[in-house]
Amino acid sequence: MTGLLLALLTLDPVPAAYVAAWYHGIPASQLLAICHRESRCQRVGAHETDEELDGYGGQVRLGHLDATCQRHGGRPYRWTTRGAWGLSAASHWQYMPRCYQPEWFDLPLVSAMVAGAKYRDRCTTNAKDRWCPRRASP
């Protein structure tokens, strides 16, 4: 079992997209489109160009992040956009367990699972959402 978990956590973004799409019952092509748009489907950590989007303080004030176990610390963009799907570490708390750390978004499977849940919640009901990829016309 440990080997399977390790294998899943070390997946690259493309296979992680297929796992997340299967889990959420959504088209893998849609998760792949987001991944390609955000990072060319490459493993990435913090998106340094988005460091001003670090929403840590606001999310702590709203009670979504817990400053006792989720410290800002270190580099100024720790809680900014992260991972292959370009997700804000501070703003996707609703898809994560309590006390998660922003670096978890750097793991392609974690990021893919959050992107899949976000796609399921936002794009299946509102295809005009700017985050959602445009579907090709039939």
DOMARLUM-726592 format. One line per field, with one value per residue: x, y, z of N, C-alpha, C, O in turn; residue number from 1. Coordinates in nm, 4 decimals, decimal comma, padded with zeros to 6 digits. Layout:
# DOMARLUM-726592
n.east = [X|...]
n.north = [Y|...]
n.up = [Z|...]
ca.east = [X|...]
ca.north = [Y|...]
ca.up = [Z|...]
c.east = [X|...]
c.north = [Y|...]
c.up = [Z|...]
o.east = [X|...]
o.north = [Y|...]
o.up = [Z|...]
num = [NUM|...]
This chain:
# DOMARLUM-726592
n.east = [00,0820|00,1949|00,3773|00,2057|00,0849|00,3107|00,3847|00,1628|00,1853|00,4147|00,3591|00,3772|00,2447|00,0651|-00,0204|-00,1282|-00,3440|-00,5170|-00,5790|-00,7086|-00,9221|-01,0613|-01,1324|-01,3023|-01,4932|-01,4902|-01,4049|-01,0827|-00,9513|-01,0250|-00,9026|-00,6399|-00,6223|-00,6329|-00,4024|-00,2034|-00,2377|-00,1658|00,0948|00,2237|00,1978|00,4012|00,6009|00,5881|00,6641|00,6041|00,4614|00,6470|00,6028|00,3523|00,3649|00,2534|-00,0039|-00,0365|-00,2497|-00,2590|-00,2873|-00,5489|-00,7065|-00,6540|-00,7665|-01,0336|-01,0798|-01,0290|-00,7759|-00,5478|-00,3493|-00,1944|-00,1065|-00,0575|00,1638|00,2858|00,5570|00,9007|00,9664|00,8175|00,6136|00,4960|00,2304|00,1058|00,0101|00,0468|00,1959|00,1212|-00,1345|-00,1806|-00,2974|-00,4179|-00,2619|-00,3548|-00,6221|-00,7697|-00,8627|-01,0993|-01,0956|-00,9058|-00,7470|-00,7648|-00,5064|-00,3307|-00,0368|00,1106|00,2950|00,2046|00,0517|00,2369|00,2758|00,1878|-00,0387|-00,1948|-00,2501|-00,3850|-00,6089|-00,7390|-00,7817|-00,9521|-01,1761|-01,2487|-01,3057|-01,5262|-01,7066|-01,7305|-01,7185|-01,8896|-02,1352|-02,1200|-02,0031|-01,8975|-01,7259|-01,4234|-01,1956|-01,2387|-01,1700|-01,2262|-01,4684|-01,4502|-01,6490|-01,9149]
n.north = [-00,1197|00,1243|00,1615|00,2092|00,4527|00,6171|00,6014|00,7290|00,9871|01,0750|01,1106|01,2618|01,5704|01,5130|01,2287|01,2542|01,4214|01,2516|01,0623|01,2262|01,3225|01,0859|01,0165|01,2320|01,2157|01,3646|01,5203|01,4335|01,5809|01,8437|01,9056|01,8742|02,0797|02,3068|02,2657|02,2773|02,5415|02,6819|02,5947|02,4655|02,2057|02,1254|02,0374|02,2637|02,4976|02,7559|03,0313|03,2729|03,5086|03,5806|03,6746|03,8941|03,8197|03,6792|03,5632|03,5176|03,6710|03,7827|03,5497|03,4357|03,6308|03,5962|03,3528|03,1193|03,0132|02,8863|03,0494|02,9395|02,6896|02,7135|02,8860|03,1975|03,2693|03,2427|03,2835|03,5595|03,4871|03,2461|03,1537|03,1956|03,1623|02,8310|02,5247|02,2925|02,3467|02,6084|02,7143|02,9125|02,8889|02,9893|03,0427|02,8135|02,6674|02,5373|02,2938|02,1474|01,9685|02,0648|02,2734|02,2341|02,2710|02,5179|02,4187|02,1707|02,1955|02,1830|01,9205|01,7224|01,5410|01,6223|01,8896|01,8402|01,7002|01,8987|02,0868|01,9318|01,9035|02,1710|02,2257|02,0519|02,1719|02,4376|02,4572|02,2759|02,3797|02,6433|02,7279|02,9574|03,0662|03,2287|03,0839|02,8291|02,6026|02,6711|02,4938|02,2941|02,3528|02,1337]
n.up = [00,0000|00,0772|-00,1291|-00,3474|-00,2707|-00,2662|-00,5350|-00,6542|-00,5437|-00,6642|-00,9272|-01,2510|-01,3923|-01,6199|-01,6069|-01,3497|-01,3953|-01,5353|-01,3371|-01,1453|-01,3006|-01,3549|-01,0900|-01,0183|-01,2134|-01,4516|-01,7703|-01,8764|-02,0661|-02,0150|-01,7682|-01,8498|-02,0367|-01,8732|-01,7222|-01,9233|-02,0032|-01,7708|-01,6945|-01,8972|-01,8462|-01,6697|-01,3864|-01,1258|-00,8654|-00,6450|-00,8149|-00,9019|-01,0401|-00,9640|-00,7059|-00,5737|-00,5373|-00,3071|-00,0849|00,1888|00,4392|00,4227|00,4092|00,6562|00,8246|00,7520|00,8612|00,7267|00,6979|00,9369|01,1492|01,3490|01,2737|01,0088|00,8949|00,7640|00,6990|00,5740|00,2292|00,0530|-00,1191|-00,0543|-00,0111|-00,2536|-00,6016|-00,7095|-00,8291|-01,1033|-01,1979|-01,1446|-00,9041|-00,6361|-00,3335|-00,0925|-00,1396|-00,1957|00,0164|00,0812|-00,0422|00,0786|00,3548|00,7042|00,8252|00,6104|00,4065|00,1910|00,0069|-00,0626|-00,2894|-00,4878|-00,5485|-00,8118|-00,8119|-00,5908|-00,6608|-00,9028|-00,8091|-00,6584|-00,8619|-01,0201|-00,8501|-00,8288|-01,0972|-01,1319|-00,9518|-01,0465|-01,3315|-01,4510|-01,4045|-01,4760|-01,7462|-01,8498|-01,6709|-01,6087|-01,5341|-01,6265|-01,8950|-02,2404|-02,4157|-02,7047|-02,9922|-03,0929]
ca.east = [00,0000|00,2848|00,4321|00,1030|00,0737|00,4317|00,3743|00,0641|00,2360|00,5264|00,3140|00,3927|00,1139|-00,0286|-00,0901|-00,2069|-00,4695|-00,6044|-00,6266|-00,8052|-01,0413|-01,1332|-01,1885|-01,4105|-01,5899|-01,4891|-01,3174|-00,9396|-00,9093|-01,0456|-00,7944|-00,5159|-00,6242|-00,5967|-00,2623|-00,1209|-00,2480|-00,1004|00,2363|00,2656|00,1925|00,5311|00,6069|00,6342|00,6322|00,5408|00,4707|00,7064|00,5447|00,2254|00,3883|00,1638|-00,1345|-00,0303|-00,3706|-00,2528|-00,3432|-00,6941|-00,7694|-00,6444|-00,8691|-01,1657|-01,0896|-01,0112|-00,6442|-00,5185|-00,2127|-00,1174|-00,0458|-00,0305|00,2388|00,3247|00,6988|00,9861|00,9584|00,6916|00,5098|00,4704|00,0875|00,0593|-00,0215|00,1441|00,1695|00,0970|-00,2667|-00,1865|-00,3986|-00,3760|-00,2529|-00,4358|-00,7642|-00,8371|-00,8735|-01,2206|-01,0676|-00,7900|-00,7672|-00,7200|-00,3616|-00,2480|00,0719|00,1012|00,3817|00,1311|00,0042|00,3458|00,2607|00,0897|-00,1652|-00,2725|-00,2979|-00,4836|-00,7324|-00,8047|-00,8298|-01,0670|-01,2913|-01,2859|-01,3710|-01,6575|-01,7930|-01,7494|-01,7262|-02,0026|-02,2565|-02,0985|-01,8953|-01,8414|-01,6295|-01,2956|-01,0957|-01,2719|-01,1262|-01,3352|-01,4906|-01,4609|-01,7859|-01,9325]
ca.north = [00,0000|00,2393|00,1772|00,2699|00,5931|00,6852|00,6112|00,8321|01,1190|01,1146|01,1222|01,3879|01,6339|01,4521|01,1147|01,3000|01,4743|01,1385|01,0058|01,3200|01,3249|00,9616|01,0260|01,3311|01,1896|01,4783|01,4927|01,4585|01,6851|01,9742|01,9260|01,8902|02,2134|02,4015|02,2391|02,3306|02,6873|02,7371|02,5590|02,3732|02,0756|02,0982|02,0521|02,3947|02,5317|02,8879|03,1119|03,3958|03,6245|03,6110|03,6898|03,9949|03,7569|03,6018|03,5980|03,4590|03,7551|03,7922|03,4212|03,4193|03,7194|03,5370|03,2277|03,0043|02,9580|02,8883|03,1010|02,8610|02,5735|02,7501|03,0111|03,2624|03,2363|03,2281|03,3706|03,6355|03,4336|03,1070|03,1221|03,2478|03,0631|02,7209|02,3984|02,2829|02,3977|02,7510|02,7368|02,9904|02,8045|03,0489|03,0555|02,6858|02,6019|02,4546|02,1625|02,0915|01,9400|02,1693|02,2859|02,1991|02,3637|02,5586|02,3368|02,0523|02,2219|02,1527|01,7797|01,7200|01,4737|01,7087|02,0008|01,7872|01,6671|02,0258|02,1411|01,8511|01,9409|02,3072|02,2122|01,9910|02,2683|02,5639|02,4535|02,1963|02,4602|02,7767|02,7125|03,0887|03,1037|03,2560|02,9812|02,7068|02,6033|02,6767|02,3649|02,3031|02,3350|02,0011]
ca.up = [00,0000|00,0820|-00,2638|-00,4316|-00,2322|-00,3119|-00,6810|-00,6865|-00,5056|-00,7503|-01,0662|-01,3226|-01,4111|-01,7157|-01,5478|-01,2348|-01,4499|-01,5660|-01,2094|-01,0872|-01,3862|-01,3269|-00,9551|-01,0135|-01,3197|-01,5437|-01,8847|-01,8566|-02,1607|-01,9536|-01,6709|-01,9265|-02,0974|-01,7672|-01,6903|-02,0318|-01,9992|-01,6528|-01,6735|-02,0041|-01,7777|-01,6090|-01,2403|-01,0794|-00,7269|-00,6376|-00,9358|-00,8506|-01,1088|-00,8974|-00,5627|-00,5154|-00,5158|-00,1832|-00,0104|00,3225|00,5452|00,4089|00,4414|00,8022|00,8822|00,7267|00,9356|00,6378|00,7283|01,0797|01,1647|01,4453|01,2064|00,8699|00,9056|00,6382|00,6979|00,4573|00,1133|00,0553|-00,2078|-00,0164|-00,0230|-00,3815|-00,7044|-00,7029|-00,8961|-01,2472|-01,2326|-01,1149|-00,8009|-00,5207|-00,2137|00,0147|-00,1749|-00,2224|00,1468|00,0906|-00,0998|00,1478|00,4974|00,7976|00,8478|00,4948|00,3780|00,0502|-00,0782|-00,1068|-00,4258|-00,5808|-00,5853|-00,9197|-00,7812|-00,5011|-00,7418|-00,9981|-00,7364|-00,6272|-00,9893|-01,0596|-00,7663|-00,8688|-01,2286|-01,1077|-00,8833|-01,1174|-01,4776|-01,4987|-01,3895|-01,5302|-01,8444|-01,8843|-01,5679|-01,6761|-01,5015|-01,7000|-02,0349|-02,3392|-02,4818|-02,8510|-03,0412|-03,1552]
c.east = [00,0863|00,3437|00,3332|00,0886|00,1937|00,4277|00,2756|00,1167|00,3519|00,4871|00,3481|00,2537|00,0174|-00,0954|-00,1733|-00,3416|-00,5676|-00,6602|-00,7347|-00,9339|-01,1255|-01,2041|-01,3102|-01,5162|-01,6025|-01,3954|-01,1711|-00,8922|-00,9249|-00,9379|-00,6614|-00,5096|-00,5837|-00,4485|-00,1698|-00,1225|-00,1636|00,0488|00,2970|00,2762|00,3298|00,5189|00,6601|00,5955|00,5560|00,5638|00,5190|00,6497|00,4131|00,2430|00,2980|00,0239|-00,1372|-00,1466|-00,3746|-00,3244|-00,4949|-00,7650|-00,7602|-00,7525|-01,0097|-01,1854|-01,0730|-00,8767|-00,6180|-00,3718|-00,1304|-00,0504|-00,0136|00,0382|00,2761|00,4703|00,7707|00,9657|00,8218|00,5810|00,4761|00,3245|00,0271|00,0167|00,0882|00,1000|00,1328|-00,0387|-00,2849|-00,2932|-00,3410|-00,3777|-00,3419|-00,5849|-00,8373|-00,8487|-00,9928|-01,2013|-00,9574|-00,8233|-00,7163|-00,5682|-00,2754|-00,1406|00,0719|00,1851|00,3128|00,0812|00,1121|00,3441|00,1538|-00,0421|-00,2525|-00,3326|-00,4048|-00,6157|-00,8093|-00,8599|-00,9521|-01,1919|-01,3412|-01,3584|-01,5131|-01,7545|-01,8253|-01,7798|-01,8421|-02,1331|-02,2432|-01,9801|-01,8323|-01,7453|-01,4927|-01,1895|-01,1155|-01,2215|-01,2471|-01,3468|-01,5015|-01,6055|-01,7993|-01,9419]
c.north = [00,1260|00,2669|00,2447|00,4182|00,6734|00,7039|00,7212|00,9722|01,1658|01,1214|01,2587|01,4447|01,5632|01,3269|01,1533|01,3549|01,3618|01,0740|01,0959|01,3247|01,2003|00,9705|01,1180|01,3096|01,3048|01,4457|01,5271|01,5703|01,8245|02,0049|01,9465|02,0281|02,3193|02,3880|02,2968|02,4829|02,7462|02,7095|02,4772|02,2316|02,0320|02,1110|02,1905|02,4108|02,6628|02,9624|03,2503|03,5206|03,6670|03,6416|03,7942|03,9380|03,6685|03,6447|03,5489|03,5432|03,7634|03,6630|03,3908|03,5041|03,6627|03,4049|03,1036|02,9366|02,9789|02,9287|03,0218|02,7408|02,6007|02,8862|03,0661|03,2325|03,2404|03,3318|03,4382|03,5769|03,2879|03,0673|03,1734|03,1334|02,9577|02,6066|02,4090|02,3378|02,5438|02,7869|02,8187|02,9013|02,8581|03,0408|02,9248|02,6011|02,5072|02,3139|02,0872|02,0592|02,0565|02,1620|02,2377|02,3058|02,3970|02,4732|02,2091|02,0703|02,1938|02,0064|01,7702|01,6509|01,5591|01,8238|01,9556|01,7552|01,7946|02,0883|02,0638|01,8849|02,0799|02,3036|02,1571|02,0933|02,3903|02,5497|02,3700|02,2739|02,5978|02,7740|02,8456|03,1403|03,1191|03,1504|02,8570|02,7142|02,6100|02,5417|02,3875|02,2808|02,2010|02,0102]
c.up = [00,0000|-00,0557|-00,3578|-00,3990|-00,2803|-00,4637|-00,7219|-00,6568|-00,5929|-00,8977|-01,1234|-01,3504|-01,5074|-01,6582|-01,4253|-01,2811|-01,4806|-01,4397|-01,1504|-01,1694|-01,3631|-01,1908|-00,9513|-01,1214|-01,4179|-01,6604|-01,8549|-01,9492|-02,1000|-01,8495|-01,7423|-01,9912|-01,9943|-01,7348|-01,7981|-02,0324|-01,8857|-01,6446|-01,7871|-01,9491|-01,7258|-01,4574|-01,2074|-00,9340|-00,7256|-00,7686|-00,8917|-00,9180|-01,0457|-00,7495|-00,4980|-00,4882|-00,3911|-00,0941|00,1324|00,4286|00,5412|00,4470|00,5911|00,8682|00,8639|00,8016|00,8506|00,6561|00,8765|01,1006|01,2658|01,3799|01,0602|00,8689|00,7684|00,6106|00,5652|00,3494|00,1071|-00,0304|-00,1750|-00,0409|-00,1536|-00,4744|-00,7054|-00,7930|-01,0421|-01,2903|-01,1943|-01,0134|-00,6861|-00,3973|-00,1018|-00,0148|-00,2012|-00,0969|00,1535|00,0347|-00,0256|00,2938|00,5828|00,8136|00,7303|00,4770|00,2282|-00,0438|-00,1262|-00,2497|-00,5297|-00,6232|-00,6932|-00,8853|-00,6897|-00,5813|-00,8419|-00,9295|-00,7006|-00,7544|-01,0383|-00,9804|-00,8045|-01,0042|-01,2111|-01,0481|-00,9677|-01,2649|-01,5297|-01,4870|-01,4529|-01,6259|-01,8829|-01,7780|-01,6346|-01,6475|-01,5873|-01,8433|-02,1269|-02,4066|-02,6313|-02,8913|-03,1086|-03,3059]
o.east = [00,0548|00,3585|00,3724|00,0810|00,1786|00,4633|00,3029|00,0955|00,3835|00,5736|00,3476|00,1543|-00,1018|-00,2182|-00,2772|-00,4425|-00,6873|-00,7770|-00,8405|-01,0431|-01,2479|-01,3216|-01,4105|-01,6186|-01,7124|-01,3148|-01,1409|-00,8021|-00,8460|-00,8877|-00,5795|-00,4019|-00,5082|-00,3778|-00,0685|-00,0204|-00,0979|00,1232|00,4082|00,3530|00,3679|00,4360|00,7660|00,5039|00,4562|00,6726|00,4394|00,6492|00,3661|00,1460|00,2686|-00,0574|-00,2310|-00,1417|-00,4821|-00,4117|-00,5613|-00,8710|-00,8495|-00,8228|-01,0953|-01,2963|-01,1001|-00,8639|-00,6614|-00,2811|-00,0081|00,0534|00,0511|-00,0254|00,2949|00,5025|00,7092|00,9501|00,7219|00,4649|00,4314|00,2988|-00,0943|-00,0093|00,2069|-00,0173|00,1156|-00,0566|-00,3942|-00,3708|-00,2276|-00,4812|-00,3982|-00,6655|-00,9577|-00,8449|-00,9876|-01,2820|-00,9209|-00,9170|-00,6344|-00,5106|-00,1586|-00,1536|00,0365|00,1505|00,3591|00,0691|00,0813|00,4052|00,0390|-00,1480|-00,3736|-00,4520|-00,5038|-00,7225|-00,9319|-00,9727|-01,0455|-01,3011|-01,4619|-01,4599|-01,6083|-01,8704|-01,9370|-01,8612|-01,8880|-02,2317|-02,3439|-01,8694|-01,7247|-01,6888|-01,4507|-01,1009|-01,0190|-01,2290|-01,3552|-01,2473|-01,5557|-01,6758|-01,7059|-01,9568]
o.north = [00,2231|00,3827|00,3284|00,5008|00,7852|00,8102|00,7977|01,0650|01,2848|01,1365|01,3590|01,3739|01,5548|01,3191|01,0925|01,3367|01,3746|01,0353|01,0478|01,3302|01,2089|00,9358|01,0854|01,3780|01,3384|01,3532|01,6387|01,6462|01,9140|02,1171|02,0277|02,0871|02,4111|02,4879|02,3588|02,5463|02,8487|02,7926|02,4259|02,1492|01,9156|02,1868|02,2299|02,3443|02,6790|02,9570|03,3340|03,6278|03,7780|03,6355|03,7841|04,0029|03,5911|03,7520|03,5393|03,4931|03,7523|03,6659|03,3268|03,4565|03,6795|03,3515|02,9930|02,8164|03,0784|02,8503|03,0353|02,6952|02,5189|02,9888|02,9922|03,1748|03,2415|03,4510|03,3811|03,6147|03,2145|02,9563|03,1923|03,0219|02,9899|02,5941|02,5178|02,3721|02,5981|02,8800|02,7961|02,8453|02,7803|03,0328|02,9267|02,4783|02,4069|02,2248|01,9760|02,1159|02,1365|02,0532|02,2041|02,4174|02,3117|02,4570|02,1464|01,9727|02,1819|01,9713|01,8068|01,6986|01,5667|01,8519|02,0256|01,7803|01,7977|02,1375|02,1232|01,8940|02,1034|02,3707|02,2098|02,1007|02,4417|02,6254|02,3916|02,2388|02,6628|02,8137|02,8475|03,2485|03,0309|03,1297|02,7868|02,8195|02,5608|02,4829|02,4881|02,1994|02,1565|01,9082]
o.up = [-00,0688|-00,0949|-00,4391|-00,4899|-00,3295|-00,5145|-00,8144|-00,7349|-00,5949|-00,9839|-01,0520|-01,3336|-01,4779|-01,6604|-01,3995|-01,2130|-01,4550|-01,4365|-01,1100|-01,1129|-01,3529|-01,1790|-00,8878|-01,1215|-01,4619|-01,6504|-01,8127|-01,9134|-02,1303|-01,8432|-01,6991|-01,9997|-02,0262|-01,7218|-01,7657|-02,0591|-01,9036|-01,5926|-01,7749|-01,9987|-01,7375|-01,4071|-01,2563|-00,8855|-00,7959|-00,8259|-00,8493|-00,8577|-01,0707|-00,6740|-00,3789|-00,4223|-00,3723|-00,0341|00,1916|00,4995|00,6443|00,5096|00,6465|00,9574|00,9508|00,8047|00,8974|00,6329|00,9345|01,0725|01,2686|01,4277|00,9949|00,8444|00,6718|00,5067|00,4585|00,3758|00,1507|-00,0147|-00,2631|-00,0875|-00,1608|-00,4292|-00,7024|-00,8280|-01,0971|-01,4072|-01,2101|-01,0346|-00,6441|-00,3609|-00,0249|00,0779|-00,2268|-00,1030|00,2246|00,0614|-00,0636|00,3501|00,5376|00,8150|00,7498|00,5274|00,1469|-00,1608|-00,2214|-00,3238|-00,6483|-00,7241|-00,6682|-00,9262|-00,7106|-00,5707|-00,8628|-00,9853|-00,7115|-00,7553|-01,0922|-01,0365|-00,8116|-01,0227|-01,2687|-01,0888|-00,9611|-01,3178|-01,6418|-01,5518|-01,4808|-01,5896|-01,9427|-01,7941|-01,7095|-01,7304|-01,6176|-01,9066|-02,0946|-02,4492|-02,6771|-02,8314|-03,1753|-03,3732]
num = [1|2|3|4|5|6|7|8|9|10|11|12|13|14|15|16|17|18|19|20|21|22|23|24|25|26|27|28|29|30|31|32|33|34|35|36|37|38|39|40|41|42|43|44|45|46|47|48|49|50|51|52|53|54|55|56|57|58|59|60|61|62|63|64|65|66|67|68|69|70|71|72|73|74|75|76|77|78|79|80|81|82|83|84|85|86|87|88|89|90|91|92|93|94|95|96|97|98|99|100|101|102|103|104|105|106|107|108|109|110|111|112|113|114|115|116|117|118|119|120|121|122|123|124|125|126|127|128|129|130|131|132|133|134|135|136|137|138]
